[in-house]
Amino acid sequence: MEKQNKVLLLGIWASPYTKRVELALKLKGISYEYAEEDMFKKSPLVFKYNPIHQRLPILVHNGNPIVESLVIIEYIDETWKNGPPILPADPYKKSQLRFWATFIHQSQLFETMVKVLKSDGQEQEKDINKMLETIKVLEEGVKDIFPDDNNVGYLDFVICSVFSFHVVMEEVLGIKMVGSEKTPLLHSWVTKLNHLALVKETMAPNHKLVEVLKVVRQKALKAASAT
């Protein structure tokens, strides 16, 4: 029985993509082994289990690798029926959650945040405008599906993983990503998620993220000035 339920997660502690998978595993109560990877020097396991993209996270279930965070979350929900469902049974509701999760993913919102962190001047201003415009579209689009109960699931994991450290970005850059005035829905949603025990025990501490983001920014600006 133990062999049939061997679960390994390869990830990076500061990655929102890794964290959303961890949230799914913990919600389902799945026992798993976690292996921390170096984002700058990936182990041979990454190339073995994800030879096409060499990206993290990677879930390895009984020796079978599953890649891409959204795919992994759906795999977890379909494989382990114990615990709360991650996606609703209703096809329409499920399609709406998938659409907005995909929107966040395909709009490269997190990647744009990283660009903002690493840039300055006009380039940074351009990236900030792109980031805020994407957030504005999201704020308007999810009004009809904003959770009104205590259930946590698919889109919550995506929202939480990307926005839960908005205070960190604000501290490092002075940029408000979400707030009660301009994005009241997202602000309320993220605040609610951040108070959940599941989220508190899973997401990286803000002070550690602040330290990392400051270092990343300093290195990027130093490299840019040297060219």
Order of alpha helices (4+ residues) and beta strands (2+ residues): beta-alpha-beta-alpha-beta-beta-alpha-alpha-alpha-alpha-alpha-alpha-alpha-alpha-alpha
